[in-house]
Every structure is written in structure tokens, then in C-alpha cells.
């Protein structure tokens, strides 16, 4: 029983660290497209939509 609780505790800690590291919920405020971070993918570009940076398909 104690081993199961330890496993669950460790799992929760690793999930929390993963969510913090990946920046879940992280949004960039912007006024123009140049305020957004640079593109990291060849198929998407970062656009300023409603003062928030959003990924948009490049050929849309």
C-alpha cells in the first residue's frame, strides 16, 4: 500500500514539473505580428490575433 502511495506521489510531482516546464497556459501579449516569438515550425507562423499570439497555418 505504501509503495502505491509513493508511486502516485512521484507521478504527481513529475506531471507538475512537466507542466511547469512546458509553459502550459503561457500566452504572449502583442500589438503587431512582430511582437510574437519567432516561428519554430515550417508549417505554422505566429500571428497577433486579439492581442494574443496564436499559431496559424502558413498557407491559410
C-alpha positions as CSV (number, residue, x, y, z in Angstrom):
1,X,0.0,0.0,0.0
2,X,2.8,2.4,0.9
3,X,4.5,1.7,-2.4
4,X,1.4,2.6,-4.4
5,X,1.1,5.9,-2.5
6,X,4.7,6.7,-3.1
7,X,4.3,5.9,-6.8
8,X,1.2,8.2,-7.0
9,X,3.1,11.0,-5.2
10,X,6.1,10.7,-7.5
11,X,3.8,10.7,-10.5
12,X,2.1,13.9,-9.4
13,X,5.4,15.6,-8.9
14,X,6.7,14.7,-12.3
15,X,3.5,15.7,-14.0
16,X,3.6,19.1,-12.2
17,X,7.2,19.6,-13.2
18,X,6.4,18.7,-16.8
19,X,3.5,21.2,-17.0
20,X,5.6,24.0,-15.4
21,X,8.5,23.3,-17.8
22,X,6.3,23.3,-21.0
23,X,4.7,26.5,-20.0
24,X,1.1,25.3,-20.2
25,X,-1.2,28.3,-20.4
26,X,1.6,30.6,-21.4
27,X,0.4,33.4,-23.7
28,X,2.2,36.3,-25.2
29,X,0.6,39.7,-25.4
30,X,1.1,41.5,-28.7
31,X,0.1,44.5,-30.8
32,X,1.6,43.5,-34.1
33,X,2.8,40.2,-35.5
34,X,6.5,41.1,-34.8
35,X,5.8,41.1,-31.1
36,X,5.2,37.3,-31.2
37,X,8.0,34.8,-30.8
38,X,9.7,33.6,-33.9
39,X,8.3,30.6,-35.7
40,X,9.6,27.2,-34.7
41,X,7.7,25.1,-37.3
42,X,7.9,25.4,-41.1
43,X,4.1,24.8,-41.4
44,X,2.9,27.4,-38.9
45,X,3.6,31.1,-38.3
46,X,2.9,33.2,-35.2
47,X,0.3,35.9,-35.7
48,X,-1.1,38.5,-33.3
49,X,-4.9,37.8,-33.1
50,X,-6.9,39.7,-30.4
51,X,-3.7,40.9,-28.7
52,X,-2.6,37.3,-28.1
53,X,0.0,35.4,-30.1
54,X,-1.5,32.4,-31.9
55,X,-0.1,29.8,-34.3
56,X,-1.7,29.9,-37.8
57,X,-1.2,27.5,-40.6
58,X,1.2,29.1,-43.0
59,X,-0.8,28.5,-46.2
60,X,-4.2,29.6,-44.9
